Amino acid sequence: PLNCIREPYLGYGSSRWIPRAPSDQSREFSATSGAELLESLPPIPLALLFVTVLLEQKIIVSSRRRSLLVSATTALRSLLNPLTWSHLFVPLVPASMAGDLIHYPAPFILGFPSEDEDSMVLLNSLPDDVTLVDLDVGRVILASRLSNEEGMDPGMLRSQVLFLAETLGSVFGCTMQGPTWCCDSPLRPFSQAGGRGGNRMLAEEAKSMAPLDDGSQFAAVKQLCKKFIIELLSGTRSCCYWIEEKYPGRISADTHECSVLFDEDRFFSIKRLRAEERYMPLLMGENLFQASSSHWRSTAYDLDGPIGQDTILALNPDDFDLVLEVFLRCQGMSTFVSSRRKERMAFW
């Protein structure tokens, strides 16, 4: 009798995967995982979670459904493309390790099943630098103290993160749930967060409000996240300097000491010019400009192409200076800068 109850559930779980090729299984799992993440979080909490992951914070994702934890954390990590998550990642934390992992000193993404009393006690006593994501309720509780905030005003940084999540979440909402999201309130101009050109983003999203299926919604959100990250990385090529120190009398390349320097002041200047739409006239050379960002390829760190004209998602340092500073301190940004080829930097 027990098998009669179990067989329908087991058969449904495997029916989508067994007949497919491994590559198709990977795409299907990615689409299914993304749909489950979007079903669990509204647009603004989803945007807050994305910003928190982008800034490499300590994140705990909780749910009573273990399969949802695996799906949601996997989909969350995929939103960082073309960057990568290089820190601790455990989609399903064993109960015996939970108490130790929450005090891990570096950033992490952990999946905690909240199915018993011990788990709930642990989730209610998290350190103040851990962000909690409750997939069952659909909320994200931002940590009161963020990582890499040394020398900053914690309250101001937290306010900037929340404000960015609210404005970016409005863009997510127009993309995912256009008719529902915009039916009873005017669109809030994204320019408050990203400069004068930002209001075009919501306007363009509002033009096409046809409902999307779950897979298309996640693909659209994933593309928006990618465009946002590419905008953050735009112009960094001119901020990188390759320095080589050669020893006199030695010819072997092994004797060279190489280092990469990054000009943060120039980075902030570029971000400000981009947000104010004053960067385009400075780079009107045909070899430096393209009309759209379609040339960006999906492979990680393949960002050596021309700087795009689209400044819709640009962040103004006057509004988000602390967010940009934390982003520059992240391991993902350091890996990106150090992965640049020598020929793509100024060097001597």
C-alpha positions as CSV (number, residue, x, y, z in Angstrom):
1,P,0.0,0.0,0.0
2,L,2.8,2.4,0.7
3,N,4.3,1.9,-2.8
4,C,0.9,2.9,-4.3
5,I,1.2,6.2,-2.6
6,R,4.8,6.8,-3.4
7,E,4.9,5.8,-7.1
8,P,3.0,8.7,-8.5
9,Y,5.3,11.2,-6.8
10,L,8.5,9.4,-7.7
11,G,7.4,9.0,-11.3
12,Y,6.5,12.7,-11.7
13,G,9.9,13.8,-10.3
14,S,11.9,11.7,-12.8
15,S,9.6,12.0,-15.9
16,R,11.1,15.4,-17.0
17,W,14.7,14.3,-16.7
18,I,15.2,10.6,-17.8
19,P,14.2,10.9,-21.5
20,R,16.4,13.9,-22.1
21,A,20.0,14.3,-23.1
22,P,22.4,15.6,-20.4
23,S,22.6,19.0,-22.0
24,D,18.9,19.3,-22.2
25,Q,18.6,18.2,-18.6
26,S,20.9,21.1,-17.6
27,R,18.9,23.7,-19.5
28,E,15.6,22.3,-18.1
29,F,16.9,22.3,-14.6
30,S,18.1,25.9,-15.0
31,A,14.8,27.0,-16.3
32,T,12.8,25.1,-13.6
33,S,15.1,26.4,-10.8
34,G,14.7,30.0,-12.0
35,A,10.9,29.7,-12.2
36,E,10.8,28.3,-8.6
37,L,12.9,31.2,-7.4
38,L,10.6,33.8,-9.1
39,E,7.5,32.0,-7.7
40,S,9.0,32.3,-4.1
41,L,10.0,36.0,-4.1
42,P,8.2,39.1,-5.3
43,P,10.2,41.5,-7.6
44,I,11.5,43.9,-4.9
45,P,12.7,41.2,-2.5
46,L,14.2,39.4,-5.5
47,A,16.1,42.5,-6.4
48,L,17.3,43.0,-2.8
49,L,18.6,39.4,-2.9
50,F,20.4,40.0,-6.2
51,V,22.1,43.1,-4.9
52,T,23.1,41.3,-1.7
53,V,24.7,38.5,-3.7
54,L,26.4,40.9,-6.0
55,L,28.0,42.7,-3.0
56,E,29.1,39.2,-1.7
57,Q,27.3,39.2,1.7
58,K,26.5,36.3,4.0
59,I,23.2,34.9,2.9
60,I,21.1,32.1,4.4
61,V,18.2,30.8,2.3
62,S,15.5,28.9,4.4
63,S,12.5,26.8,3.4
64,R,10.6,23.8,4.6
65,R,11.0,22.3,1.1
66,R,14.5,20.9,0.6
67,S,14.1,20.7,-3.2
68,L,13.3,24.4,-3.3
69,L,16.5,25.3,-1.5
70,V,18.6,23.5,-4.1
71,S,16.7,25.1,-7.0
72,A,16.6,28.6,-5.6
73,T,20.3,28.8,-4.5
74,T,21.4,27.4,-7.9
75,A,19.3,29.9,-9.8
76,L,20.5,32.7,-7.6
77,R,24.1,32.0,-8.4
78,S,23.4,32.1,-12.1
79,L,22.2,35.7,-11.9
80,L,25.8,36.9,-11.4
81,N,26.8,36.2,-15.0
82,P,29.3,37.3,-16.3
83,L,30.8,37.4,-12.8
84,T,31.0,34.3,-10.6
85,W,30.4,33.4,-7.0
86,S,33.8,32.2,-5.7
87,H,32.9,31.8,-2.0
88,L,31.3,29.1,0.1
89,F,28.2,27.7,-1.5
90,V,26.2,24.9,0.2
91,P,22.6,24.5,-1.2
92,L,21.6,22.1,1.6
93,V,23.4,22.4,4.9
94,P,23.5,19.3,7.1
95,A,22.0,19.9,10.6
96,S,25.3,18.8,12.2
97,M,27.2,21.6,10.5
98,A,24.6,24.4,10.6
99,G,25.8,25.9,13.9
100,D,29.4,26.2,12.7
101,L,28.8,27.4,9.2
102,I,26.7,30.4,10.2
103,H,29.8,31.8,11.9
104,Y,32.0,31.3,8.8
105,P,34.1,34.5,8.4
106,A,33.8,34.9,4.7
107,P,30.8,35.4,2.4
108,F,28.5,32.4,1.9
109,I,25.2,31.2,0.4
110,L,23.7,28.5,2.6
111,G,20.5,26.6,2.3
112,F,18.8,25.8,5.7
113,P,15.8,23.5,5.9
114,S,13.4,25.1,8.4
115,E,11.5,21.9,9.1
116,D,12.2,21.3,12.8
117,E,12.4,23.3,16.1
118,D,16.2,23.3,16.3
119,S,16.4,24.9,12.8
120,M,14.0,27.6,13.8
121,V,15.9,28.4,16.9
122,L,19.1,28.7,14.9
123,L,17.5,30.9,12.3
124,N,16.1,33.2,15.0
125,S,19.6,33.7,16.5
126,L,21.7,34.6,13.4
127,P,24.6,37.0,13.6
128,D,23.9,40.6,12.7
129,D,25.9,40.3,9.4
130,V,23.8,37.5,7.9
131,T,20.9,38.2,5.5
132,L,18.0,35.9,5.8
133,V,15.9,34.8,2.9
134,D,12.6,33.1,3.8
135,L,11.3,31.4,0.6
136,D,8.1,30.1,2.3
137,V,7.0,33.6,3.2
138,G,8.6,35.4,0.3
139,R,10.7,38.0,2.2
140,V,14.4,39.0,2.5
141,I,15.6,40.4,5.8
142,L,18.8,42.5,5.1
143,A,21.6,42.2,7.6
144,S,21.9,45.1,10.0
145,R,25.7,45.1,9.4
146,L,27.1,44.4,5.9
147,S,30.4,43.0,5.0
148,N,33.2,45.2,3.6
149,E,31.7,48.3,5.2
150,E,34.8,49.3,7.1
151,G,35.2,53.1,7.1
152,M,31.6,53.7,6.0
153,D,28.4,54.8,7.6
154,P,26.5,51.4,8.1
155,G,23.1,53.1,8.1
156,M,23.8,55.0,4.9
157,L,25.1,51.9,3.1
158,R,22.1,49.9,4.1
159,S,19.8,52.7,2.9
160,Q,21.5,52.8,-0.5
161,V,21.2,49.0,-0.8
162,L,17.5,49.1,0.0
163,F,16.9,52.1,-2.3
164,L,18.7,50.3,-5.2
165,A,16.7,47.2,-4.5
166,E,13.4,49.1,-4.6
167,T,14.2,50.8,-7.9
168,L,15.7,47.7,-9.6
169,G,12.8,45.7,-8.2
170,S,10.4,48.0,-10.1
171,V,12.2,47.1,-13.3
172,F,11.9,43.4,-12.4
173,G,8.2,43.9,-11.7
174,C,7.5,45.6,-15.0
175,T,9.3,42.7,-16.8
176,M,7.8,39.8,-14.8
177,Q,4.3,41.1,-14.1
178,G,3.8,44.1,-16.4
179,P,0.0,44.5,-16.4
180,T,-0.3,43.6,-12.7
181,W,2.6,45.6,-11.5
182,C,1.6,48.8,-13.3
183,C,-2.2,48.7,-13.0
184,D,-2.7,51.0,-10.1
185,S,0.3,53.2,-9.6
186,P,2.5,55.3,-11.9
187,L,6.0,54.0,-12.7
188,R,8.6,55.4,-10.5
189,P,11.4,56.9,-12.5
190,F,14.5,54.8,-12.4
191,S,16.5,58.0,-12.9
192,Q,16.3,58.6,-9.1
193,A,18.7,55.7,-8.8
194,G,20.7,55.7,-12.0
195,G,20.9,59.2,-13.4
196,R,18.8,61.1,-16.0
197,G,18.6,58.4,-18.5
198,G,17.3,55.7,-16.1
199,N,13.7,56.7,-16.5
200,R,13.8,55.2,-20.0
201,M,14.2,51.8,-18.6
202,L,10.8,51.6,-17.0
203,A,9.3,53.3,-20.0
204,E,10.7,50.7,-22.3
205,E,9.6,47.9,-20.1
206,A,6.1,49.3,-19.9
207,K,5.7,49.3,-23.6
208,S,5.5,45.5,-23.7
209,M,3.3,44.3,-20.9
210,A,2.2,40.9,-22.4
211,P,2.3,38.3,-19.6
212,L,5.3,35.9,-19.7
213,D,5.4,32.3,-18.7
214,D,7.7,31.2,-15.9
215,G,10.6,30.3,-18.0
216,S,10.5,33.5,-20.0
217,Q,10.2,35.6,-16.8
218,F,13.4,34.1,-15.4
219,A,15.2,34.5,-18.8
220,A,14.1,38.2,-18.8
221,V,15.2,38.8,-15.2
222,K,18.5,37.0,-15.8
223,Q,19.1,39.2,-18.9
224,L,18.4,42.4,-16.8
225,C,20.8,41.3,-14.1
226,K,23.5,40.7,-16.8
227,K,22.9,44.1,-18.3
228,F,23.2,45.7,-14.8
229,I,26.5,43.9,-14.1
230,I,27.9,44.8,-17.5
231,E,27.0,48.4,-16.9
232,L,28.9,48.3,-13.5
233,L,31.9,46.8,-15.3
234,S,31.8,49.2,-18.3
235,G,34.9,51.4,-18.5
236,T,37.0,49.3,-16.1
237,R,39.3,48.5,-18.9
238,S,40.7,52.0,-18.9
239,C,41.1,51.8,-15.1
240,C,43.5,48.8,-15.1
241,Y,47.3,49.2,-15.3
242,W,49.7,46.3,-15.8
243,I,53.0,46.9,-14.1
244,E,56.1,44.7,-14.9
245,E,59.3,44.9,-12.9
246,K,62.3,43.4,-14.7
247,Y,65.6,42.5,-13.1
248,P,68.6,43.9,-15.0
249,G,70.7,41.3,-16.8
250,R,68.0,38.6,-16.7
251,I,66.1,37.6,-19.9
252,S,63.8,34.8,-18.6
253,A,60.2,35.8,-18.2
254,D,60.1,34.0,-14.9
255,T,62.1,36.7,-13.4
256,H,59.5,39.4,-14.1
257,E,57.3,40.6,-11.3
258,C,53.8,41.6,-12.5
259,S,51.1,43.4,-10.7
260,V,47.8,45.0,-11.8
261,L,46.7,48.3,-10.4
262,F,43.2,49.7,-10.5
263,D,42.4,53.4,-10.5
264,E,39.3,53.8,-8.3
265,D,39.1,57.6,-8.8
266,R,38.9,57.1,-12.6
267,F,36.3,54.4,-12.1
268,F,34.0,56.7,-10.1
269,S,34.6,59.5,-12.6
270,I,33.5,57.1,-15.4
271,K,30.4,56.0,-13.5
272,R,29.4,59.6,-12.9
273,L,29.8,60.5,-16.6
274,R,27.9,57.4,-17.6
275,A,25.0,58.2,-15.3
276,E,24.9,61.8,-16.5
277,E,25.0,60.6,-20.2
278,R,28.2,62.6,-20.8
279,Y,30.5,59.7,-21.5
280,M,29.3,59.1,-25.1
281,P,30.6,62.4,-26.6
282,L,34.0,61.7,-25.2
283,L,34.3,58.3,-27.0
284,M,32.7,59.0,-30.4
285,G,35.5,57.1,-32.2
286,E,34.1,54.4,-34.4
287,N,36.3,51.7,-32.9
288,L,35.1,52.5,-29.4
289,F,31.4,52.7,-29.9
290,Q,28.5,50.5,-30.7
291,A,24.8,51.3,-30.8
292,S,23.8,48.5,-28.5
293,S,25.2,46.0,-26.0
294,S,24.4,43.0,-28.2
295,H,28.1,42.4,-28.8
296,W,28.6,41.2,-25.2
297,R,29.0,37.4,-25.2
298,S,27.9,35.2,-22.4
299,T,31.3,33.7,-21.5
300,A,32.7,34.9,-18.2
301,Y,35.0,37.9,-18.4
302,D,34.7,38.3,-22.2
303,L,34.2,42.0,-21.8
304,D,36.9,43.5,-24.0
305,G,34.6,44.8,-26.6
306,P,33.6,48.4,-27.2
307,I,31.8,50.4,-24.5
308,G,28.1,50.4,-25.2
309,Q,26.0,53.6,-25.6
310,D,23.1,52.3,-23.4
311,T,23.4,54.0,-20.0
312,I,19.9,53.2,-18.7
313,L,21.1,51.1,-15.8
314,A,24.1,53.4,-14.9
315,L,24.4,54.2,-11.2
316,N,25.3,57.7,-10.1
317,P,28.1,57.8,-7.5
318,D,26.3,60.8,-5.9
319,D,23.5,58.4,-4.9
320,F,25.3,55.1,-4.6
321,D,28.9,55.8,-3.7
322,L,29.0,53.3,-0.8
323,V,27.4,50.6,-2.9
324,L,30.1,51.1,-5.6
325,E,32.8,51.1,-3.0
326,V,31.7,47.8,-1.6
327,F,31.4,46.3,-5.1
328,L,35.0,47.3,-5.8
329,R,36.1,45.4,-2.6
330,C,34.4,42.2,-3.7
331,Q,36.3,39.1,-4.7
332,G,34.4,38.9,-7.9
333,M,35.6,42.3,-9.0
334,S,39.1,41.5,-8.0
335,T,39.0,38.3,-10.1
336,F,37.6,40.2,-13.0
337,V,40.3,42.8,-12.9
338,S,43.1,40.3,-12.5
339,S,41.8,38.2,-15.4
340,R,42.3,41.0,-17.9
341,R,44.9,40.4,-20.6
342,K,48.0,42.5,-20.6
343,E,47.2,43.7,-24.1
344,R,43.9,45.1,-22.8
345,M,45.5,47.4,-20.2
346,A,47.9,50.3,-20.1
347,F,51.2,48.7,-19.2
348,W,54.9,49.5,-18.8
